[in-house]
Amino acid sequence: MRLRFSHLRVALFVASLALLPVPFAYGQDEDEPPERNVSMDAPTVARLGISFGKLEPAQFLAQTRGFGMIMGFDTVAQTDSELTTAEVAVAASQAALTRARALFNANVSVSRQTVEAAERQAAADSAQLALAQRKAVAVWGPNLPWRNSAERSALIAKLAAGDLALARVTLPTSAVGDSVPKVLTLERVDAAQGARNWKATTIWNAPADPTVPGRSFFVLIDAARGLVPGERLIAYLPMGTAQKGVVVPASAMLIAEGKAWYYTVERLQPAIPAAPIERFTREELDISRPTDAGYFVPNGRVGQEIVVTGAGLVLARETGTSEED
């Protein structure tokens, strides 16, 4: 009877093991990530058309994005017209006043009333110039990109010829604070990957735009042929220091389990040297740092071989899915 009871206890214990969760039954930690790899021989790799590449060194500089728009130069031309008119009037009235005073002091036929009239005209013209200058500051900000009428005229000539473009850019206040950016990179809103961009270094404060949150700046863009007034731009402001890492080509990326991945390659030493084995390991890919060539990875190993063509076929082999599917 005792023997039968012992056999019953053993049977119950074995049955309880069968009901336990699989990770416990096989001694695997529930939190341990599953292995995502597969091995294939060289003929299979060649038949599937899988090709390899190596991770190249790269640097990545974080950037803050803002928005801008190309402005017409008619506003600058209007400002130039008002300033030029006022400057010419001041020059003429000052010359007339100087001449009247000289003639009056030389006892030539110039009355005191004539001198006083010349002084009033000079004062009025100076006031008009000061008003035009204040209007220019109100429109273009205090740090104007021209210091005199000659520089202003040269600027307008370049704008009219299309060699120079004027843009208004708005950036997040949290990114720029109270400072003025030293350099901005600008590109078209619909620019394709690798499309042309422009770097701008002539940047100054613009009056606040109540319709757009953030801080606004005026930007002069050199070699701007092709940019037309009203065209929308994206502005990139570099932040911090450059990180070192590698770039995973866009062709190496695949989507599985709701995430981005790529395959690294390791060559195993088989028992038969004539039949090499390739071991493919699926690594998760952070796509938050895109570049023109692919995706920047800060902790990647330079020179590591990866799959650049046929990653989907490797995934099919790993997951047991048919290659046709």
MARFINU-734139 format. One record per residue (C-alpha): residue in three letters; x, y, z. Coordinates in Angstrom, 2 decimals, padded with zeros to 5 digits. Example, Ala and Ser with C-alpha at 12.3 -4.5 7.8 and 13.67 -1.06 7.14 Angstrom:
// residues 2
type,X,Y,Z
Ala,012.30,-004.50,007.80 $
Ser,013.67,-001.06,007.14 $
// end
This chain:
// residues 325
type,X,Y,Z
Met,000.00,000.00,000.00 $
Arg,002.88,002.37,000.86 $
Leu,004.50,001.53,-002.49 $
Arg,001.36,002.48,-004.38 $
Phe,001.21,005.79,-002.50 $
Ser,004.83,006.57,-003.48 $
His,004.05,005.85,-007.13 $
Leu,001.04,008.16,-006.93 $
Arg,003.21,011.01,-005.51 $
Val,005.75,010.60,-008.34 $
Ala,002.99,010.67,-010.95 $
Leu,001.53,013.86,-009.46 $
Phe,004.97,015.53,-009.41 $
Val,005.61,014.69,-013.07 $
Ala,002.17,015.98,-014.00 $
Ser,002.84,019.24,-012.16 $
Leu,006.07,019.73,-014.13 $
Ala,004.15,019.34,-017.37 $
Leu,001.81,022.14,-016.30 $
Leu,004.57,024.61,-015.43 $
Pro,005.34,027.55,-017.84 $
Val,007.79,026.67,-020.57 $
Pro,010.59,029.08,-019.48 $
Phe,010.67,027.50,-016.01 $
Ala,010.48,023.99,-017.34 $
Tyr,013.50,024.58,-019.58 $
Gly,015.43,026.70,-017.12 $
Gln,015.08,029.95,-019.19 $
Asp,014.62,033.34,-017.56 $
Glu,011.35,034.97,-018.59 $
Asp,013.11,038.35,-018.96 $
Glu,015.90,036.98,-021.14 $
Pro,015.48,038.19,-024.76 $
Pro,015.06,035.42,-027.30 $
Glu,017.93,034.58,-029.59 $
Arg,017.39,036.02,-033.04 $
Asn,019.90,034.29,-035.27 $
Val,020.15,031.75,-038.04 $
Ser,022.99,029.97,-039.81 $
Met,023.28,029.16,-043.50 $
Asp,025.97,027.59,-045.64 $
Ala,027.70,029.50,-048.43 $
Pro,025.78,027.86,-051.33 $
Thr,022.45,028.81,-049.73 $
Val,023.64,032.38,-049.19 $
Ala,024.71,032.61,-052.82 $
Arg,021.46,031.09,-054.09 $
Leu,019.37,033.62,-052.14 $
Gly,021.44,036.53,-053.48 $
Ile,022.38,037.81,-050.02 $
Ser,025.19,040.37,-050.11 $
Phe,027.26,041.94,-047.38 $
Gly,028.77,045.29,-046.50 $
Lys,030.74,046.77,-043.64 $
Leu,029.78,049.39,-041.09 $
Glu,031.55,052.63,-041.93 $
Pro,032.65,055.21,-039.32 $
Ala,030.49,058.31,-039.08 $
Gln,029.74,061.31,-036.90 $
Phe,026.33,062.57,-035.90 $
Leu,025.42,066.06,-034.72 $
Ala,022.04,066.53,-033.11 $
Gln,019.96,069.28,-034.68 $
Thr,016.87,071.28,-033.79 $
Arg,014.44,071.94,-036.59 $
Gly,012.62,075.16,-037.40 $
Phe,010.70,076.56,-040.34 $
Gly,011.33,079.45,-042.68 $
Met,010.11,081.20,-045.78 $
Ile,011.86,083.06,-048.59 $
Met,010.90,086.73,-048.55 $
Gly,010.57,089.07,-051.49 $
Phe,013.17,091.82,-051.72 $
Asp,010.49,094.48,-052.33 $
Thr,010.35,095.23,-048.60 $
Val,014.10,095.77,-048.56 $
Ala,013.79,097.91,-051.67 $
Gln,011.09,100.02,-050.00 $
Thr,013.30,100.50,-046.95 $
Asp,016.22,101.42,-049.19 $
Ser,014.10,103.95,-051.09 $
Glu,012.96,105.69,-047.92 $
Leu,016.45,105.76,-046.45 $
Thr,018.06,106.91,-049.68 $
Thr,015.54,109.74,-050.12 $
Ala,016.07,110.91,-046.55 $
Glu,019.86,110.64,-046.83 $
Val,019.93,112.67,-050.07 $
Ala,017.68,115.32,-048.53 $
Val,019.92,115.59,-045.47 $
Ala,023.04,115.87,-047.61 $
Ala,021.45,118.61,-049.73 $
Ser,020.11,120.61,-046.78 $
Gln,023.41,120.36,-044.92 $
Ala,025.26,121.59,-047.99 $
Ala,022.82,124.49,-048.37 $
Leu,023.17,125.39,-044.70 $
Thr,026.96,125.32,-044.89 $
Arg,026.91,127.60,-047.95 $
Ala,024.43,130.03,-046.40 $
Arg,026.48,130.34,-043.23 $
Ala,029.65,130.88,-045.21 $
Leu,028.07,133.66,-047.28 $
Phe,026.50,135.27,-044.23 $
Asn,029.81,135.26,-042.37 $
Ala,031.50,136.80,-045.44 $
Asn,028.97,139.65,-045.44 $
Val,027.69,138.58,-048.84 $
Ser,024.07,139.29,-049.74 $
Val,022.59,136.54,-047.50 $
Ser,020.30,137.55,-044.69 $
Arg,019.94,136.04,-041.25 $
Gln,016.48,134.85,-042.29 $
Thr,018.01,132.83,-045.13 $
Val,020.41,131.12,-042.74 $
Glu,017.63,130.37,-040.28 $
Ala,015.48,128.91,-043.07 $
Ala,018.39,126.69,-044.11 $
Glu,018.83,125.57,-040.48 $
Arg,015.13,124.69,-040.21 $
Gln,015.25,122.70,-043.44 $
Ala,018.36,120.82,-042.30 $
Ala,016.71,120.00,-038.98 $
Ala,013.53,118.79,-040.72 $
Asp,015.50,116.60,-043.12 $
Ser,017.55,115.15,-040.24 $
Ala,014.34,114.33,-038.40 $
Gln,012.96,112.64,-041.50 $
Leu,016.13,110.55,-041.81 $
Ala,015.91,109.55,-038.16 $
Leu,012.30,108.46,-038.72 $
Ala,013.29,106.37,-041.74 $
Gln,016.07,104.76,-039.73 $
Arg,013.68,103.91,-036.89 $
Lys,011.26,102.37,-039.38 $
Ala,014.10,100.27,-040.82 $
Val,014.97,099.03,-037.33 $
Ala,011.30,098.26,-036.63 $
Val,011.09,096.16,-039.80 $
Trp,014.56,094.58,-039.89 $
Gly,015.67,094.60,-036.28 $
Pro,018.54,096.49,-034.63 $
Asn,021.43,094.50,-036.15 $
Leu,021.01,095.43,-039.80 $
Pro,023.24,093.59,-042.29 $
Trp,024.31,096.88,-043.89 $
Arg,026.32,099.75,-042.39 $
Asn,025.88,102.37,-045.08 $
Ser,023.99,103.12,-048.28 $
Ala,026.66,101.50,-050.47 $
Glu,026.39,098.14,-048.66 $
Arg,022.60,098.42,-048.75 $
Ser,022.59,099.02,-052.50 $
Ala,024.96,096.09,-053.08 $
Leu,022.68,093.84,-051.01 $
Ile,019.62,094.82,-053.03 $
Ala,021.47,094.24,-056.29 $
Lys,022.32,090.67,-055.25 $
Leu,018.74,090.03,-054.10 $
Ala,017.38,091.32,-057.40 $
Ala,019.80,089.13,-059.39 $
Gly,018.87,086.01,-057.40 $
Asp,022.43,085.47,-056.14 $
Leu,021.22,086.14,-052.61 $
Ala,017.96,085.23,-050.86 $
Leu,016.39,086.66,-047.74 $
Ala,014.50,084.27,-045.45 $
Arg,012.63,084.60,-042.19 $
Val,013.23,081.61,-039.90 $
Thr,011.49,080.67,-036.65 $
Leu,013.17,078.29,-034.18 $
Pro,011.99,076.87,-030.83 $
Thr,012.76,079.30,-028.02 $
Ser,014.03,076.46,-025.83 $
Ala,016.72,075.66,-028.42 $
Val,018.14,079.15,-028.98 $
Gly,017.45,080.94,-025.69 $
Asp,018.69,084.53,-025.87 $
Ser,021.46,083.85,-028.38 $
Val,021.60,084.30,-032.14 $
Pro,022.59,081.17,-034.13 $
Lys,025.98,081.35,-035.79 $
Val,025.07,078.98,-038.60 $
Leu,021.90,077.40,-039.99 $
Thr,021.41,074.71,-042.61 $
Leu,018.36,075.19,-044.81 $
Glu,016.62,072.90,-047.27 $
Arg,013.33,072.78,-049.11 $
Val,010.36,071.27,-047.29 $
Asp,009.87,068.59,-049.95 $
Ala,013.58,067.92,-050.43 $
Ala,014.47,064.31,-051.20 $
Gln,017.24,062.53,-049.34 $
Gly,020.60,063.90,-050.43 $
Ala,019.05,066.98,-052.05 $
Arg,020.87,070.30,-052.05 $
Asn,020.91,072.45,-048.94 $
Trp,022.27,075.87,-048.05 $
Lys,024.35,077.06,-045.11 $
Ala,023.73,080.57,-043.82 $
Thr,025.98,082.56,-041.50 $
Thr,024.48,086.05,-041.82 $
Ile,021.74,085.81,-039.20 $
Trp,020.17,088.50,-037.05 $
Asn,017.13,088.98,-034.84 $
Ala,013.77,089.58,-036.48 $
Pro,010.71,091.12,-034.84 $
Ala,008.48,088.55,-033.15 $
Asp,005.87,086.90,-035.33 $
Pro,002.63,086.63,-033.29 $
Thr,001.30,083.88,-035.56 $
Val,004.24,081.49,-035.05 $
Pro,005.56,080.41,-031.62 $
Gly,009.32,080.66,-031.11 $
Arg,012.07,083.15,-031.92 $
Ser,012.37,084.61,-035.40 $
Phe,015.50,085.52,-037.33 $
Phe,016.35,087.03,-040.69 $
Val,018.80,084.96,-042.74 $
Leu,020.77,085.78,-045.88 $
Ile,021.38,082.75,-048.12 $
Asp,024.29,082.86,-050.57 $
Ala,024.23,081.09,-053.95 $
Ala,020.45,080.98,-053.71 $
Arg,019.51,080.74,-057.39 $
Gly,016.32,078.71,-057.68 $
Leu,014.85,079.84,-054.36 $
Val,011.80,082.00,-055.00 $
Pro,009.79,084.30,-052.72 $
Gly,007.15,082.45,-050.75 $
Glu,009.01,079.13,-050.86 $
Arg,008.95,077.21,-047.58 $
Leu,012.14,075.94,-045.97 $
Ile,013.22,073.75,-043.09 $
Ala,016.03,075.18,-040.96 $
Tyr,018.38,072.98,-038.92 $
Leu,020.28,074.34,-035.92 $
Pro,023.22,072.17,-034.72 $
Met,023.13,071.32,-031.02 $
Gly,025.93,070.07,-028.77 $
Thr,028.97,068.16,-030.00 $
Ala,029.27,065.49,-032.66 $
Gln,028.97,061.82,-031.64 $
Lys,031.14,059.11,-033.12 $
Gly,029.67,055.85,-034.35 $
Val,028.71,054.03,-037.55 $
Val,026.00,054.25,-040.19 $
Val,023.74,051.31,-041.00 $
Pro,022.68,051.66,-044.67 $
Ala,018.97,052.10,-045.30 $
Ser,019.05,048.99,-047.53 $
Ala,020.07,046.88,-044.51 $
Met,017.00,047.80,-042.47 $
Leu,013.99,045.54,-042.15 $
Ile,010.80,045.75,-040.08 $
Ala,009.71,042.88,-037.85 $
Glu,007.80,042.62,-034.56 $
Gly,006.92,046.30,-034.90 $
Lys,010.59,047.35,-034.74 $
Ala,013.51,048.08,-037.07 $
Trp,016.38,045.56,-037.32 $
Tyr,019.49,044.70,-039.27 $
Tyr,021.61,041.55,-039.51 $
Thr,025.24,041.24,-038.51 $
Val,027.31,038.45,-040.05 $
Glu,029.80,036.10,-038.42 $
Arg,031.74,033.42,-040.27 $
Leu,031.92,030.16,-038.36 $
Gln,034.69,027.57,-038.67 $
Pro,032.95,024.36,-039.81 $
Ala,034.25,020.85,-039.50 $
Ile,034.62,020.79,-043.29 $
Pro,036.64,023.89,-044.35 $
Ala,035.26,023.75,-047.88 $
Ala,031.71,024.42,-046.61 $
Pro,031.82,027.71,-044.65 $
Ile,028.88,028.68,-042.49 $
Glu,027.48,032.20,-042.12 $
Arg,025.80,033.06,-038.83 $
Phe,023.30,035.94,-039.03 $
Thr,022.28,037.75,-035.86 $
Arg,019.36,040.19,-035.87 $
Glu,020.15,043.44,-034.06 $
Glu,017.60,046.09,-033.15 $
Leu,018.11,049.38,-035.03 $
Asp,017.39,052.79,-033.56 $
Ile,016.09,054.92,-036.44 $
Ser,015.85,058.16,-034.46 $
Arg,019.11,059.46,-036.02 $
Pro,018.62,059.35,-039.80 $
Thr,021.40,060.47,-042.14 $
Asp,021.75,060.77,-045.90 $
Ala,023.34,057.30,-046.02 $
Gly,021.12,055.47,-043.54 $
Tyr,020.84,055.46,-039.75 $
Phe,023.48,056.49,-037.24 $
Val,024.32,053.99,-034.49 $
Pro,026.52,055.37,-031.69 $
Asn,027.70,052.01,-030.34 $
Gly,028.28,050.14,-033.60 $
Arg,031.58,048.42,-034.39 $
Val,033.46,049.84,-037.36 $
Gly,034.14,047.14,-039.95 $
Gln,031.39,044.80,-038.71 $
Glu,029.93,042.87,-041.63 $
Ile,026.19,043.24,-042.13 $
Val,023.56,042.15,-044.63 $
Val,022.85,044.93,-047.12 $
Thr,020.79,042.93,-049.62 $
Gly,018.38,040.12,-048.82 $
Ala,017.71,040.84,-045.15 $
Gly,014.07,039.84,-045.64 $
Leu,015.14,036.40,-046.90 $
Val,017.36,035.93,-043.85 $
Leu,014.38,036.86,-041.66 $
Ala,012.26,034.26,-043.43 $
Arg,014.87,031.60,-042.70 $
Glu,015.16,032.70,-039.07 $
Thr,011.42,032.68,-038.39 $
Gly,010.70,029.56,-040.43 $
Thr,008.59,031.46,-042.96 $
Ser,008.72,030.29,-046.56 $
Glu,010.91,032.43,-048.76 $
Glu,008.06,032.93,-051.20 $
Asp,005.92,034.43,-048.40 $
// end
